[in-house]
């Protein structure tokens, strides 16, 4: 249960920075921005504002706390390398601003320490649940109406690329974006819901609805990595509960016999990497030096290899390869330390609830590294940093509650 010492904050306001990030991600996502700001749609103004508020709060007083020194030193080096790479590639100022706000600006959010974690974590989880339900519900309606709803939405945004992809596919495209991005949100919601109910509410009575929504949603995205990760988490989280084991098996059986998983099963029959590994093998055999250590070839340089073959850019859709190409090997090492390694170390150091929170965090990290979302310099990096922020604050809050409970 929520500790008495901090109970009075549960009805307070959520952190303002987090509030604006939620607005930027789910109320004004990229396609809505395309409708109103077609020249600057990749810039999420509200999410960037939220991250600026998080940065301002962290640096308020002009003195950086010891635990923030390494993350902010890494951010400084990342900015320097980014500038060198963009200058080396001859990119425009407008292009640099796009990359800065889509790649660097979200980073301070990851290590932001909430002043009201109880209210903020609960609110973010509620928003994640609500948006997941909306995406699945609208996806089902769209499927029944021949995809007309989502195609109309993308056409309103003047995004013919997404309109064409949605019309040619039966995968779950939504108002926030690509099927893999939707799958990422489903996994985050599922993992955060379990850890929150396990350690804060200590009651899993409502988990069956999240299991159902996640299962249907992930199946509709037809993401091979997401369905594998979801099933692994489902087993790990609920294997000790006979009730939830029976419920999960029943839902899986019903879904299977009603064709819910047909598309993802078909996709498992092809290349496990959806052709990315095969493309990389072919273009890598040309002997071209794609990667440099101290700097890269600049943002969007993956497109310049189309002369090798039309879909050469698919070889660089994994974040580690994409970052190494565009900004160099050193940049890749530093940003992976920042995004994935240091947060995991901090979760482990908190000890209380470490196993389940680590499993949840690493599961999402695995999925994030299966596609190029965090390398598109837009909403996906904000979403991951928000998830990481919630995870770290939840881990710290659980540890503090455990300490208070033992005093």
URFEN-V265247 format. One line per field, one symbol per residue. ss: DSSP state (a for helix, b for strand, c for the rest). phi: phi as a letter, one per 40 degrees, with the letter a starting at -180 (. if undefined). burial: # if it has 9 or more other ideal C-beta (glycine too) atoms within 8 Angstrom, else .. Layout:
ss->???
phi->???
burial->???
//
This chain:
ss->cccaaaaaaccccccaaaaaaaaaaaaccaaaaaaaccccccccaaaaaaaaaaaaaaaccccccaaaaaaaaaaaaaaaaaaaaaaaacccaaaaaaaaaaaaccaaaaccccccaaaaaaaaaaaaaaaaaaaaaaaaaaaacccaaaaaaaaacccaaaaaaaacccccccccccaaaaaaaaaaaaaaaaaaaaaaacccccaaaaaaaaaaaaaaaccaaaaaaaaaaaaaaacccaaaaaaaaaaaaaaaaccccaaaaaaacccccccaaaaaaaaaccccccccccccccccaaaaaccccccaaaaaccaaaaaaaaacaaaaaaaaaaaaaaaaaaaaaacccaaaaaaaaaaaaaaaccccaaacccaaaaaaaaaaaaaaaaaaaaaaaaaaaac
phi->.cccdbccccccccccdcdccccccbcbcdcccccbbccbcccccccccccccccccccdggbccdccccdcccdccccccdcccccdcgcccccccdccccbcdcddcdbcbccbcdcccccccccdccccccccccccccccbggccccccccccfbcccccccccbbcccbccicdcccccccccccccccccccbbcfabdccdccdccccccccccfcccccccccccdcccbccbccccccccccccccccbgccdccccccccccbfgcccccccccccgcccbbccabcgcgccccccccadbdcccbccdcccccccbhccdcccccdccbccdcccccccgcgdccccdcccccddcdccacdcbcfaddccccccdcccccccccccccccccccc
burial->..#..#..##...######################.....###############.##.........##.##.##.###.######.##.#...##################.#.##########.###.######.######...#.###.###.#.#..##.##....#######.######################...#..#..##################.##.###...#.....##.##..##..#....##.##..#......#######.##.......##..#####.##..##.#...#####################.###########.###.#.###.#############...####.##########################.#...
//
